[in-house]
C-alpha cells in the first residue's frame, strides 16, 4: 500500500489536480472536427433480449504444497434480470464443498487437502446465463427497494470509506446535480475525466480509494476505478455496489479490450458497478471500461472520450453493458472459511493457502490455475 510522507502538501496538490483536470476538459476541441471530418464512430450497441448460456471451468493445481492446503474458488451467485446463476459441479482429489461467506453472501467452493496429498487439485464447472443490459431512461421502474435493503449499499467498507476526502471529492463532482440520475452522471464523468487505466497495476487492482485520492495517484484498473465510482456514489447517498466477475467471450462489437479469449480466461477477471436510482432501480455502470478503451484499444492513448472509438462505449456504459461477462458476487470484506490469512477486499480470483501461507492469486502460472469458458447452444 502506498504511504504518504508529506500529508500537509496534499490539499494543495489535490486542488492542483482538480484545476488541471477541469482546465484540460475545458480546453478540449469539439472533437477535432476539422481534422476528423471523415471519422466514423465505432459501433457499440448491446441490446437486451436473447439469453446466452456459458459453462465456465476453473481448475486449480497447487504446484508445491507444503503441508495442509486449502483452496477457495468463487462461483456465480448473482440472480437478476440480466444473469441466472445455475448449477456448479466439483471434481477434487481432496475434500470439497460449497460454502458462503456469511456476512456478504459470496458463494465459493472450499477444498481441503492433507499434507500427504502431493498434487492437490480442484476443478469447478459452473453454468450461467447472461444477457445484455441497456437502461431505458424513458421507462420508470414500478418496483422499489426498501430503505433497509438499500442501507448496506451506502455503508463504508475497509477499502471504500464514505467520509473525508471521498465525501468532499463527491461533493465537488456533483455540484449542480438536481436528482439521482444527474448525480450518477456527474460522478461517472468525473471518473472518466480524472482517472486513467494503468496497465502496470497487478491483477484488477486493490480498490483502496482513500489512498488513491490522498496521493493523487488516480491510475488503476477496474477494481480501483469502479470502486472509486461506488465510493463517491455512496458518500452522497446513492446506493451503489461493485459487481465482481469474469469476461467469458469476445465482444460482439469488435472491441478487443471488452472481451475475453474463452479458452484462456485467467486474467479476464473484471469488476463492474451498479447504482440504485430512484424511479429506475439498479442501473449498470462501468466507467473503468471506458478508461480501458481510451488507454488500450488502440496503439495511441486516447485522451478525449468524444473520440469516435471511445464515444459509443462512454455513452452505453452509463446504463448498460454487454452480456459477454458474468458476475460472481457483490461482496466486500470477504472472510474465507478456515483461512489463516486476512479478509479479502473482494472475491474475484481463486485463492489458496499451503503450509499456512497465502499464495499469490495474481500469479496464475505459479499458482497454477486455469479458467476457460464455452458457450452452450440453446
C-alpha positions as YAML, in Angstrom:
chain: A
units: angstrom
residues:
- id: 1
  name: UNK
  ca: [0.00, 0.00, 0.00]
- id: 2
  name: UNK
  ca: [1.27, 3.44, -0.85]
- id: 3
  name: UNK
  ca: [2.22, 5.60, 2.12]
- id: 4
  name: UNK
  ca: [2.34, 9.38, 2.16]
- id: 5
  name: UNK
  ca: [5.25, 11.13, 3.81]
- id: 6
  name: UNK
  ca: [4.06, 14.73, 3.49]
- id: 7
  name: UNK
  ca: [0.33, 14.93, 4.11]
- id: 8
  name: UNK
  ca: [0.45, 18.69, 4.69]
- id: 9
  name: UNK
  ca: [1.08, 19.21, 0.98]
- id: 10
  name: UNK
  ca: [-1.83, 17.05, -0.11]
- id: 11
  name: UNK
  ca: [-4.69, 19.60, -0.14]
- id: 12
  name: UNK
  ca: [-2.77, 21.90, -2.46]
- id: 13
  name: UNK
  ca: [-1.85, 19.00, -4.69]
- id: 14
  name: UNK
  ca: [-5.44, 17.78, -4.84]
- id: 15
  name: UNK
  ca: [-6.62, 21.28, -5.78]
- id: 16
  name: UNK
  ca: [-3.97, 21.43, -8.48]
- id: 17
  name: UNK
  ca: [-5.11, 18.08, -9.88]
- id: 18
  name: UNK
  ca: [-8.75, 19.15, -9.93]
- id: 19
  name: UNK
  ca: [-7.95, 22.52, -11.52]
- id: 20
  name: UNK
  ca: [-5.71, 20.89, -14.11]
- id: 21
  name: UNK
  ca: [-8.33, 18.30, -14.96]
- id: 22
  name: UNK
  ca: [-11.05, 20.94, -15.29]
- id: 23
  name: UNK
  ca: [-8.82, 23.07, -17.49]
- id: 24
  name: UNK
  ca: [-7.95, 20.09, -19.66]
- id: 25
  name: UNK
  ca: [-11.61, 19.33, -20.23]
- id: 26
  name: UNK
  ca: [-12.49, 22.93, -20.94]
- id: 27
  name: UNK
  ca: [-9.69, 23.21, -23.49]
- id: 28
  name: UNK
  ca: [-10.72, 20.16, -25.49]
- id: 29
  name: UNK
  ca: [-11.90, 20.99, -29.00]
- id: 30
  name: UNK
  ca: [-15.33, 19.88, -30.13]
- id: 31
  name: UNK
  ca: [-13.73, 16.65, -31.12]
- id: 32
  name: UNK
  ca: [-11.27, 17.95, -33.70]
- id: 33
  name: UNK
  ca: [-13.94, 18.32, -36.35]
- id: 34
  name: UNK
  ca: [-11.59, 19.92, -38.84]
- id: 35
  name: UNK
  ca: [-9.04, 17.14, -38.53]
- id: 36
  name: UNK
  ca: [-11.55, 14.31, -38.23]
- id: 37
  name: UNK
  ca: [-14.28, 15.20, -40.69]
- id: 38
  name: UNK
  ca: [-14.21, 11.63, -42.01]
- id: 39
  name: UNK
  ca: [-14.03, 9.98, -38.59]
- id: 40
  name: UNK
  ca: [-16.70, 7.31, -38.24]
- id: 41
  name: UNK
  ca: [-17.90, 6.37, -34.80]
- id: 42
  name: UNK
  ca: [-17.43, 2.71, -33.91]
- id: 43
  name: UNK
  ca: [-20.49, 0.62, -33.12]
- id: 44
  name: UNK
  ca: [-21.14, -0.49, -29.56]
- id: 45
  name: UNK
  ca: [-24.84, -1.15, -29.13]
- id: 46
  name: UNK
  ca: [-25.70, -4.13, -26.89]
- id: 47
  name: UNK
  ca: [-29.45, -4.69, -26.73]
- id: 48
  name: UNK
  ca: [-31.29, -6.81, -24.14]
- id: 49
  name: UNK
  ca: [-33.06, -9.85, -25.48]
- id: 50
  name: UNK
  ca: [-31.68, -13.31, -26.09]
- id: 51
  name: UNK
  ca: [-30.07, -15.18, -23.22]
- id: 52
  name: UNK
  ca: [-26.65, -16.76, -23.70]
- id: 53
  name: UNK
  ca: [-25.55, -19.84, -21.77]
- id: 54
  name: UNK
  ca: [-21.93, -20.34, -20.73]
- id: 55
  name: UNK
  ca: [-20.11, -23.13, -18.95]
- id: 56
  name: UNK
  ca: [-17.09, -21.86, -17.01]
- id: 57
  name: UNK
  ca: [-14.40, -24.22, -15.75]
- id: 58
  name: UNK
  ca: [-11.81, -23.23, -13.17]
- id: 59
  name: UNK
  ca: [-9.06, -25.73, -12.37]
- id: 60
  name: UNK
  ca: [-6.62, -25.07, -9.53]
- id: 61
  name: UNK
  ca: [-3.46, -27.14, -9.04]
- id: 62
  name: UNK
  ca: [-1.01, -26.50, -6.21]
- id: 63
  name: UNK
  ca: [2.44, -26.96, -7.70]
- id: 64
  name: UNK
  ca: [4.45, -27.17, -4.48]
- id: 65
  name: UNK
  ca: [2.25, -27.99, -1.47]
- id: 66
  name: UNK
  ca: [3.86, -27.52, 1.94]
- id: 67
  name: UNK
  ca: [1.71, -29.31, 4.47]
- id: 68
  name: UNK
  ca: [-2.04, -28.84, 4.68]
- id: 69
  name: UNK
  ca: [-3.52, -26.97, 1.71]
- id: 70
  name: UNK
  ca: [-6.76, -25.03, 1.34]
- id: 71
  name: UNK
  ca: [-8.31, -23.64, -1.87]
- id: 72
  name: UNK
  ca: [-11.24, -21.25, -2.40]
- id: 73
  name: UNK
  ca: [-12.81, -20.89, -5.86]
- id: 74
  name: UNK
  ca: [-15.54, -18.25, -6.42]
- id: 75
  name: UNK
  ca: [-18.71, -19.44, -8.13]
- id: 76
  name: UNK
  ca: [-21.53, -17.34, -9.65]
- id: 77
  name: UNK
  ca: [-24.05, -16.32, -7.00]
- id: 78
  name: UNK
  ca: [-25.94, -13.48, -8.71]
- id: 79
  name: UNK
  ca: [-29.51, -13.96, -9.96]
- id: 80
  name: UNK
  ca: [-31.09, -10.92, -11.57]
- id: 81
  name: UNK
  ca: [-32.88, -9.77, -14.70]
- id: 82
  name: UNK
  ca: [-29.56, -9.99, -16.53]
- id: 83
  name: UNK
  ca: [-27.95, -13.15, -15.07]
- id: 84
  name: UNK
  ca: [-29.09, -16.57, -13.96]
- id: 85
  name: UNK
  ca: [-26.55, -18.48, -11.86]
- id: 86
  name: UNK
  ca: [-27.19, -22.18, -12.34]
- id: 87
  name: UNK
  ca: [-25.58, -25.41, -11.14]
- id: 88
  name: UNK
  ca: [-21.91, -25.97, -10.29]
- id: 89
  name: UNK
  ca: [-20.05, -29.30, -10.31]
- id: 90
  name: UNK
  ca: [-16.88, -30.11, -8.35]
- id: 91
  name: UNK
  ca: [-14.05, -32.53, -9.19]
- id: 92
  name: UNK
  ca: [-11.37, -32.77, -6.49]
- id: 93
  name: UNK
  ca: [-8.78, -35.18, -5.04]
- id: 94
  name: UNK
  ca: [-9.34, -33.78, -1.56]
- id: 95
  name: UNK
  ca: [-12.42, -32.78, 0.41]
- id: 96
  name: UNK
  ca: [-14.54, -30.05, -1.22]
- id: 97
  name: UNK
  ca: [-17.90, -28.44, -0.59]
- id: 98
  name: UNK
  ca: [-19.88, -25.32, -1.42]
- id: 99
  name: UNK
  ca: [-19.74, -22.56, 1.19]
- id: 100
  name: UNK
  ca: [-20.95, -18.98, 1.63]
- id: 101
  name: UNK
  ca: [-19.33, -16.01, 3.29]
- id: 102
  name: UNK
  ca: [-21.97, -15.42, 5.94]
- id: 103
  name: UNK
  ca: [-21.98, -11.63, 6.05]
- id: 104
  name: UNK
  ca: [-21.53, -10.86, 2.36]
- id: 105
  name: UNK
  ca: [-23.20, -13.81, 0.61]
- id: 106
  name: UNK
  ca: [-20.37, -14.70, -1.76]
- id: 107
  name: UNK
  ca: [-20.55, -18.37, -2.78]
- id: 108
  name: UNK
  ca: [-17.39, -20.39, -3.24]
- id: 109
  name: UNK
  ca: [-16.08, -23.94, -3.41]
- id: 110
  name: UNK
  ca: [-13.85, -24.66, -0.42]
- id: 111
  name: UNK
  ca: [-11.39, -27.55, -0.79]
- id: 112
  name: UNK
  ca: [-9.03, -29.06, 1.80]
- id: 113
  name: UNK
  ca: [-6.05, -31.35, 1.22]
- id: 114
  name: UNK
  ca: [-3.98, -33.07, 3.89]
- id: 115
  name: UNK
  ca: [-0.21, -32.97, 3.89]
- id: 116
  name: UNK
  ca: [0.06, -36.40, 2.25]
- id: 117
  name: UNK
  ca: [-1.55, -35.19, -0.99]
- id: 118
  name: UNK
  ca: [1.39, -34.42, -3.26]
- id: 119
  name: UNK
  ca: [-0.62, -32.98, -6.18]
- id: 120
  name: UNK
  ca: [-3.75, -31.25, -4.88]
- id: 121
  name: UNK
  ca: [-6.29, -30.12, -7.44]
- id: 122
  name: UNK
  ca: [-9.87, -28.92, -7.56]
- id: 123
  name: UNK
  ca: [-11.91, -28.24, -10.68]
- id: 124
  name: UNK
  ca: [-15.19, -26.32, -10.60]
- id: 125
  name: UNK
  ca: [-17.56, -26.12, -13.56]
- id: 126
  name: UNK
  ca: [-20.39, -23.59, -13.34]
- id: 127
  name: UNK
  ca: [-23.16, -22.77, -15.76]
- id: 128
  name: UNK
  ca: [-24.65, -19.29, -16.12]
- id: 129
  name: UNK
  ca: [-27.00, -17.48, -18.44]
- id: 130
  name: UNK
  ca: [-26.37, -13.84, -19.29]
- id: 131
  name: UNK
  ca: [-27.88, -11.13, -21.44]
- id: 132
  name: UNK
  ca: [-27.05, -7.59, -22.48]
- id: 133
  name: UNK
  ca: [-28.22, -4.68, -20.35]
- id: 134
  name: UNK
  ca: [-29.32, -1.29, -21.56]
- id: 135
  name: UNK
  ca: [-31.25, 1.17, -19.42]
- id: 136
  name: UNK
  ca: [-34.44, 2.60, -20.88]
- id: 137
  name: UNK
  ca: [-34.33, 6.04, -19.29]
- id: 138
  name: UNK
  ca: [-37.85, 6.83, -20.51]
- id: 139
  name: UNK
  ca: [-39.30, 3.85, -18.66]
- id: 140
  name: UNK
  ca: [-39.79, 4.28, -14.92]
- id: 141
  name: UNK
  ca: [-39.35, 1.28, -12.65]
- id: 142
  name: UNK
  ca: [-42.54, 0.08, -11.00]
- id: 143
  name: UNK
  ca: [-40.75, -1.64, -8.12]
- id: 144
  name: UNK
  ca: [-38.72, -0.01, -5.38]
- id: 145
  name: UNK
  ca: [-36.42, -1.47, -2.74]
- id: 146
  name: UNK
  ca: [-36.89, -0.60, 0.90]
- id: 147
  name: UNK
  ca: [-34.62, 1.82, 2.70]
- id: 148
  name: UNK
  ca: [-33.47, -1.05, 4.93]
- id: 149
  name: UNK
  ca: [-32.41, -3.21, 1.98]
- id: 150
  name: UNK
  ca: [-30.57, -0.30, 0.36]
- id: 151
  name: UNK
  ca: [-28.74, 0.72, 3.54]
- id: 152
  name: UNK
  ca: [-25.99, -1.87, 3.11]
- id: 153
  name: UNK
  ca: [-25.11, -0.30, -0.25]
- id: 154
  name: UNK
  ca: [-24.36, 3.09, 1.28]
- id: 155
  name: UNK
  ca: [-22.15, 1.80, 4.12]
- id: 156
  name: UNK
  ca: [-18.36, 2.13, 4.25]
- id: 157
  name: UNK
  ca: [-16.11, -0.89, 3.79]
- id: 158
  name: UNK
  ca: [-12.45, -1.41, 4.67]
- id: 159
  name: UNK
  ca: [-11.32, -0.01, 1.30]
- id: 160
  name: UNK
  ca: [-14.29, 2.23, 0.49]
- id: 161
  name: UNK
  ca: [-14.81, 4.93, 3.13]
- id: 162
  name: UNK
  ca: [-17.65, 7.38, 2.56]
- id: 163
  name: UNK
  ca: [-16.42, 10.36, 4.56]
- id: 164
  name: UNK
  ca: [-13.40, 12.67, 4.49]
- id: 165
  name: UNK
  ca: [-11.75, 13.11, 1.12]
- id: 166
  name: UNK
  ca: [-14.22, 10.71, -0.55]
- id: 167
  name: UNK
  ca: [-17.17, 12.83, 0.53]
- id: 168
  name: UNK
  ca: [-15.52, 16.14, -0.33]
- id: 169
  name: UNK
  ca: [-14.50, 14.85, -3.78]
- id: 170
  name: UNK
  ca: [-18.02, 13.62, -4.47]
- id: 171
  name: UNK
  ca: [-19.44, 16.94, -3.32]
- id: 172
  name: UNK
  ca: [-17.28, 18.79, -5.82]
- id: 173
  name: UNK
  ca: [-18.07, 16.31, -8.59]
- id: 174
  name: UNK
  ca: [-21.85, 16.53, -8.14]
- id: 175
  name: UNK
  ca: [-22.24, 20.30, -7.83]
- id: 176
  name: UNK
  ca: [-25.35, 21.44, -9.63]
- id: 177
  name: UNK
  ca: [-26.93, 17.98, -9.85]
- id: 178
  name: UNK
  ca: [-30.68, 18.17, -9.35]
- id: 179
  name: UNK
  ca: [-31.56, 14.48, -8.98]
- id: 180
  name: UNK
  ca: [-30.10, 10.98, -8.61]
- id: 181
  name: UNK
  ca: [-29.52, 10.45, -12.33]
- id: 182
  name: UNK
  ca: [-27.61, 13.71, -12.65]
- id: 183
  name: UNK
  ca: [-25.51, 12.87, -9.58]
- id: 184
  name: UNK
  ca: [-24.59, 9.49, -11.03]
- id: 185
  name: UNK
  ca: [-23.82, 11.01, -14.44]
- id: 186
  name: UNK
  ca: [-21.56, 13.65, -12.93]
- id: 187
  name: UNK
  ca: [-19.66, 11.05, -10.88]
- id: 188
  name: UNK
  ca: [-19.33, 8.79, -13.93]
- id: 189
  name: UNK
  ca: [-17.98, 11.71, -15.97]
- id: 190
  name: UNK
  ca: [-15.63, 12.65, -13.13]
- id: 191
  name: UNK
  ca: [-14.14, 9.13, -13.18]
- id: 192
  name: UNK
  ca: [-13.71, 9.17, -16.98]
- id: 193
  name: UNK
  ca: [-12.14, 12.64, -16.92]
- id: 194
  name: UNK
  ca: [-9.90, 12.42, -13.84]
- id: 195
  name: UNK
  ca: [-8.77, 8.79, -13.63]
- id: 196
  name: UNK
  ca: [-6.98, 6.57, -16.11]
- id: 197
  name: UNK
  ca: [-6.26, 2.95, -16.85]
- id: 198
  name: UNK
  ca: [-2.80, 1.93, -15.62]
- id: 199
  name: UNK
  ca: [-1.77, -1.36, -17.29]
- id: 200
  name: UNK
  ca: [1.13, -1.89, -14.86]
- id: 201
  name: UNK
  ca: [-1.21, -2.39, -11.88]
- id: 202
  name: UNK
  ca: [-1.27, -6.05, -10.84]
- id: 203
  name: UNK
  ca: [-4.45, -8.02, -11.36]
- id: 204
  name: UNK
  ca: [-7.54, -5.80, -11.29]
- id: 205
  name: UNK
  ca: [-6.09, -3.51, -8.60]
- id: 206
  name: UNK
  ca: [-6.85, -3.31, -4.89]
- id: 207
  name: UNK
  ca: [-9.64, -0.74, -4.68]
- id: 208
  name: UNK
  ca: [-8.05, 1.41, -1.94]
- id: 209
  name: UNK
  ca: [-9.85, 4.59, -2.92]
- id: 210
  name: UNK
  ca: [-8.78, 6.77, 0.01]
- id: 211
  name: UNK
  ca: [-5.11, 6.24, -0.83]
- id: 212
  name: UNK
  ca: [-5.82, 6.99, -4.48]
- id: 213
  name: UNK
  ca: [-7.43, 10.32, -3.62]
- id: 214
  name: UNK
  ca: [-4.95, 11.32, -0.92]
- id: 215
  name: UNK
  ca: [-1.90, 10.65, -3.07]
- id: 216
  name: UNK
  ca: [-3.44, 11.98, -6.28]
- id: 217
  name: UNK
  ca: [-2.46, 8.72, -7.98]
- id: 218
  name: UNK
  ca: [-5.67, 8.13, -9.91]
- id: 219
  name: UNK
  ca: [-4.37, 5.42, -12.22]
- id: 220
  name: UNK
  ca: [-5.61, 1.89, -11.75]
- id: 221
  name: UNK
  ca: [-7.72, -0.91, -13.11]
- id: 222
  name: UNK
  ca: [-11.35, -1.92, -12.77]
- id: 223
  name: UNK
  ca: [-11.32, -2.78, -9.05]
- id: 224
  name: UNK
  ca: [-9.79, 0.66, -8.41]
- id: 225
  name: UNK
  ca: [-11.75, 2.89, -10.78]
- id: 226
  name: UNK
  ca: [-15.16, 1.30, -10.33]
- id: 227
  name: UNK
  ca: [-14.63, 1.14, -6.56]
- id: 228
  name: UNK
  ca: [-13.96, 4.87, -6.68]
- id: 229
  name: UNK
  ca: [-17.23, 5.35, -8.58]
- id: 230
  name: UNK
  ca: [-19.05, 3.26, -5.95]
- id: 231
  name: UNK
  ca: [-17.47, 5.13, -3.04]
- id: 232
  name: UNK
  ca: [-18.26, 8.56, -4.46]
- id: 233
  name: UNK
  ca: [-21.86, 7.49, -5.07]
- id: 234
  name: UNK
  ca: [-22.27, 6.08, -1.57]
- id: 235
  name: UNK
  ca: [-20.84, 9.18, 0.05]
- id: 236
  name: UNK
  ca: [-23.60, 11.36, -1.44]
- id: 237
  name: UNK
  ca: [-26.38, 8.92, -0.59]
- id: 238
  name: UNK
  ca: [-26.64, 6.93, -3.82]
- id: 239
  name: UNK
  ca: [-26.71, 3.17, -3.09]
- id: 240
  name: UNK
  ca: [-24.00, 1.58, -5.22]
- id: 241
  name: UNK
  ca: [-22.06, -1.67, -5.40]
- id: 242
  name: UNK
  ca: [-19.19, -3.32, -7.19]
- id: 243
  name: UNK
  ca: [-20.08, -6.45, -9.17]
- id: 244
  name: UNK
  ca: [-17.12, -8.83, -9.39]
- id: 245
  name: UNK
  ca: [-16.94, -11.20, -12.33]
- id: 246
  name: UNK
  ca: [-15.27, -12.54, -15.44]
- id: 247
  name: UNK
  ca: [-15.27, -11.80, -19.16]
- id: 248
  name: UNK
  ca: [-16.28, -15.07, -20.83]
- id: 249
  name: UNK
  ca: [-16.33, -14.32, -24.58]
- id: 250
  name: UNK
  ca: [-15.13, -11.77, -27.13]
- id: 251
  name: UNK
  ca: [-17.14, -8.61, -27.67]
- id: 252
  name: UNK
  ca: [-19.66, -8.85, -30.48]
- id: 253
  name: UNK
  ca: [-18.69, -5.29, -31.49]
- id: 254
  name: UNK
  ca: [-15.03, -5.83, -32.25]
- id: 255
  name: UNK
  ca: [-13.60, -4.17, -29.13]
- id: 256
  name: UNK
  ca: [-10.67, -6.41, -28.20]
- id: 257
  name: UNK
  ca: [-10.37, -4.86, -24.73]
- id: 258
  name: UNK
  ca: [-14.04, -5.50, -23.89]
- id: 259
  name: UNK
  ca: [-13.95, -9.27, -24.24]
- id: 260
  name: UNK
  ca: [-12.12, -12.40, -23.16]
- id: 261
  name: UNK
  ca: [-10.43, -15.23, -25.03]
- id: 262
  name: UNK
  ca: [-12.69, -18.07, -23.95]
- id: 263
  name: UNK
  ca: [-10.00, -20.76, -23.97]
- id: 264
  name: UNK
  ca: [-7.76, -18.84, -21.54]
- id: 265
  name: UNK
  ca: [-9.54, -16.57, -19.09]
- id: 266
  name: UNK
  ca: [-7.03, -16.27, -16.26]
- id: 267
  name: UNK
  ca: [-6.51, -12.52, -16.27]
- id: 268
  name: UNK
  ca: [-10.02, -11.91, -17.68]
- id: 269
  name: UNK
  ca: [-11.49, -11.01, -14.28]
- id: 270
  name: UNK
  ca: [-13.42, -7.76, -14.45]
- id: 271
  name: UNK
  ca: [-15.32, -5.69, -11.89]
- id: 272
  name: UNK
  ca: [-18.34, -3.66, -12.93]
- id: 273
  name: UNK
  ca: [-20.65, -1.44, -10.88]
- id: 274
  name: UNK
  ca: [-24.32, -0.71, -10.26]
- id: 275
  name: UNK
  ca: [-26.05, 2.31, -8.78]
- id: 276
  name: UNK
  ca: [-29.61, 2.45, -7.46]
- id: 277
  name: UNK
  ca: [-31.51, 5.40, -8.90]
- id: 278
  name: UNK
  ca: [-34.97, 6.37, -7.74]
- id: 279
  name: UNK
  ca: [-37.52, 5.53, -10.42]
- id: 280
  name: UNK
  ca: [-35.08, 3.33, -12.31]
- id: 281
  name: UNK
  ca: [-33.85, 0.69, -9.84]
- id: 282
  name: UNK
  ca: [-30.39, -0.86, -10.15]
- id: 283
  name: UNK
  ca: [-28.60, 0.56, -13.18]
- id: 284
  name: UNK
  ca: [-25.47, -0.82, -14.89]
- id: 285
  name: UNK
  ca: [-22.28, 1.26, -14.82]
- id: 286
  name: UNK
  ca: [-18.70, 0.71, -15.97]
- id: 287
  name: UNK
  ca: [-16.52, 3.85, -16.19]
- id: 288
  name: UNK
  ca: [-13.43, 1.64, -15.79]
- id: 289
  name: UNK
  ca: [-14.02, 0.04, -19.19]
- id: 290
  name: UNK
  ca: [-14.26, 3.49, -20.77]
- id: 291
  name: UNK
  ca: [-10.80, 4.16, -19.35]
- id: 292
  name: UNK
  ca: [-9.58, 0.80, -20.66]
- id: 293
  name: UNK
  ca: [-10.73, 1.55, -24.20]
- id: 294
  name: UNK
  ca: [-9.12, 5.00, -24.01]
- id: 295
  name: UNK
  ca: [-5.78, 3.58, -22.90]
- id: 296
  name: UNK
  ca: [-5.51, 0.20, -24.61]
- id: 297
  name: UNK
  ca: [-7.95, -0.27, -27.51]
- id: 298
  name: UNK
  ca: [-5.65, 1.47, -30.00]
- id: 299
  name: UNK
  ca: [-1.90, 1.91, -30.24]
- id: 300
  name: UNK
  ca: [-2.26, 5.51, -29.07]
- id: 301
  name: UNK
  ca: [-3.57, 6.55, -25.65]
- id: 302
  name: UNK
  ca: [-6.83, 8.35, -26.43]
- id: 303
  name: UNK
  ca: [-7.35, 11.29, -24.09]
- id: 304
  name: UNK
  ca: [-10.72, 12.52, -25.35]
- id: 305
  name: UNK
  ca: [-13.88, 10.48, -24.50]
- id: 306
  name: UNK
  ca: [-15.53, 12.06, -27.56]
- id: 307
  name: UNK
  ca: [-13.12, 10.22, -29.85]
- id: 308
  name: UNK
  ca: [-15.15, 8.03, -32.25]
- id: 309
  name: UNK
  ca: [-13.56, 4.87, -30.83]
- id: 310
  name: UNK
  ca: [-14.49, 5.80, -27.26]
- id: 311
  name: UNK
  ca: [-17.73, 7.76, -27.62]
- id: 312
  name: UNK
  ca: [-20.15, 4.83, -28.08]
- id: 313
  name: UNK
  ca: [-18.60, 2.95, -25.16]
- id: 314
  name: UNK
  ca: [-18.71, 6.03, -22.95]
- id: 315
  name: UNK
  ca: [-22.36, 6.52, -23.83]
- id: 316
  name: UNK
  ca: [-23.53, 2.90, -23.36]
- id: 317
  name: UNK
  ca: [-21.60, 2.05, -20.20]
- id: 318
  name: UNK
  ca: [-23.59, 4.67, -18.33]
- id: 319
  name: UNK
  ca: [-26.64, 2.43, -18.04]
- id: 320
  name: UNK
  ca: [-25.61, -0.69, -19.92]
- id: 321
  name: UNK
  ca: [-23.09, -3.42, -20.59]
- id: 322
  name: UNK
  ca: [-22.54, -6.34, -22.93]
- id: 323
  name: UNK
  ca: [-23.56, -9.83, -21.80]
- id: 324
  name: UNK
  ca: [-20.22, -11.46, -22.66]
- id: 325
  name: UNK
  ca: [-19.39, -11.19, -18.95]
- id: 326
  name: UNK
  ca: [-20.70, -12.96, -15.87]
- id: 327
  name: UNK
  ca: [-20.86, -11.91, -12.22]
- id: 328
  name: UNK
  ca: [-19.58, -13.87, -9.24]
- id: 329
  name: UNK
  ca: [-20.83, -11.66, -6.41]
- id: 330
  name: UNK
  ca: [-21.15, -8.15, -4.97]
- id: 331
  name: UNK
  ca: [-19.22, -8.89, -1.77]
- id: 332
  name: UNK
  ca: [-16.69, -6.75, 0.12]
- id: 333
  name: UNK
  ca: [-14.52, -7.61, 3.12]
- id: 334
  name: UNK
  ca: [-14.81, -11.34, 2.42]
- id: 335
  name: UNK
  ca: [-13.80, -13.83, 5.09]
- id: 336
  name: UNK
  ca: [-12.56, -17.07, 3.52]
- id: 337
  name: UNK
  ca: [-13.75, -20.04, 5.64]
- id: 338
  name: UNK
  ca: [-10.93, -21.54, 7.74]
- id: 339
  name: UNK
  ca: [-8.34, -19.22, 6.23]
- id: 340
  name: UNK
  ca: [-5.16, -18.26, 8.08]
- id: 341
  name: UNK
  ca: [-4.69, -15.08, 6.06]
- id: 342
  name: UNK
  ca: [-6.65, -11.81, 6.29]
- id: 343
  name: UNK
  ca: [-10.03, -10.90, 4.86]
- id: 344
  name: UNK
  ca: [-10.16, -10.06, 1.18]
- id: 345
  name: UNK
  ca: [-11.30, -6.72, -0.16]
- id: 346
  name: UNK
  ca: [-13.28, -8.72, -2.73]
- id: 347
  name: UNK
  ca: [-13.57, -12.28, -4.09]
- id: 348
  name: UNK
  ca: [-12.97, -12.45, -7.84]
- id: 349
  name: UNK
  ca: [-9.93, -14.76, -8.07]
- id: 350
  name: UNK
  ca: [-9.21, -18.28, -6.85]
- id: 351
  name: UNK
  ca: [-7.24, -18.23, -3.60]
- id: 352
  name: UNK
  ca: [-5.14, -20.83, -1.83]
- id: 353
  name: UNK
  ca: [-3.05, -21.35, 1.29]
- id: 354
  name: UNK
  ca: [-0.46, -24.06, 1.81]
- id: 355
  name: UNK
  ca: [1.57, -24.56, 4.95]
- id: 356
  name: UNK
  ca: [-0.40, -21.67, 6.46]
- id: 357
  name: UNK
  ca: [0.82, -19.19, 3.82]
- id: 358
  name: UNK
  ca: [-1.44, -17.36, 1.34]
- id: 359
  name: UNK
  ca: [-0.39, -17.85, -2.30]
- id: 360
  name: UNK
  ca: [-0.32, -15.00, -4.81]
- id: 361
  name: UNK
  ca: [-3.69, -15.02, -6.59]
- id: 362
  name: UNK
  ca: [-2.36, -12.60, -9.21]
- id: 363
  name: UNK
  ca: [0.24, -15.11, -10.44]
- id: 364
  name: UNK
  ca: [-1.85, -17.86, -12.09]
- id: 365
  name: UNK
  ca: [1.13, -19.57, -13.73]
- id: 366
  name: UNK
  ca: [2.91, -20.01, -10.39]
- id: 367
  name: UNK
  ca: [-0.33, -20.61, -8.54]
- id: 368
  name: UNK
  ca: [-1.39, -22.90, -11.40]
- id: 369
  name: UNK
  ca: [-4.98, -22.14, -12.07]
- id: 370
  name: UNK
  ca: [-6.71, -22.12, -15.43]
- id: 371
  name: UNK
  ca: [-10.11, -20.72, -16.37]
- id: 372
  name: UNK
  ca: [-11.96, -21.39, -19.61]
- id: 373
  name: UNK
  ca: [-15.49, -20.94, -20.90]
- id: 374
  name: UNK
  ca: [-17.60, -22.36, -23.67]
- id: 375
  name: UNK
  ca: [-20.94, -21.17, -24.94]
- id: 376
  name: UNK
  ca: [-23.73, -23.72, -24.90]
- id: 377
  name: UNK
  ca: [-26.24, -23.56, -27.72]
- id: 378
  name: UNK
  ca: [-29.82, -23.03, -26.57]
...
